[in-house]
Amino acid sequence: MGRYCQLVMGPAGSGKSTYCSTIMTHCQNIGRAVHLVNLDPAAEKFEYEPSIDIKDLISLEDVMEELQYGPNGGLIYCMEFLMNNIDWLEDEVGSYSDDYLIIDCPGQIELYTHFDIMKRLVEALGRLNIAICGVYLLESQFVEDKSKFFAGVMSAMSAMINLEIPHINVMSKMDLLPKMKPSELERYYNPDPLLLMEDVNAKTSPKYHQLNQAIGQLVEDFNMVQFLPLNVNDEDSITAILSHVDNAIQFGEDQEPKEPTEEMEDEMDDD
């Protein structure tokens, strides 16, 4: 069987860690061998202990203290250090020959839009014959501010273009969003450029209207970004997202039957 991973991305506060723990729980419940990989050198709390943790190689706290860098510069330094020592990650990942990896990435948006670090990471994982699906999270509260929402759409599109891997976009924290009509939500799941024209133009100077129109036209012409809703309290929502990811990376097509584990045998005996 091949190896598979989700590369979980998105701005800070978009719910990446919650997404990772939710998918970890779901995978374990359906009997899938899954491991968390933490590539955020600033992360401190985890619901699941990472099987691989970048902080075993380098931590943001140490970089800030020793090099006197700020948080942003320190994080970029940590990721560059990882890429310069990619053999460490290759050795760590190599011990999981046929498991499913959930890779929790930093929330530094520049990593996906301005630097080639994540592209190099994807290439390194590809050399290990790991099928990768990018999962880009955008917080659902962005729908309450349409200009922020379209900025998020553009950042998701940028990540898709830069990384060139199978990719899905997830609208997170749907359980925290005030109730909206399904027809209205659909305009955000499949971004409707008219949202930008109707709302943002009314709030901005006329000199920016042409720019807003160009952004809306860009989103419509490329038609790359759609969102899947994630409600962590809705098992159907979680199942649908995992199904889309599995389909994108063709999970299980080369899967062979595994020998029952001791826990499975005990359960069968109890039955």
Buried (B, 14 or more C-beta within 10 A) or exposed (E): EBBBBBBBBBBEEBBBBBBBBBBBBBBEEEEBEBBBBBBBBBBEEBEBEBBBBBBEBBBBEEBBEEEEBEEEEBBBBBBBBBBEEBEBBEEBBEEBEEBBBBBBBBBBBBBBBEBEBBBBBBBBBEEEEBBBBBBBBBBBBBBEBBBBBBBBBBBBBBBBEBBEBBBBBBBBBBEEBEEBEEEEBEBBBEBBBEBBBEBBBEEEEEEEBEEBBEBBEBBEEEEBBBBBBBBBEEEEBBEBBBEBBBEBBEBEEEEEEEEEEEEEEEEEEEE
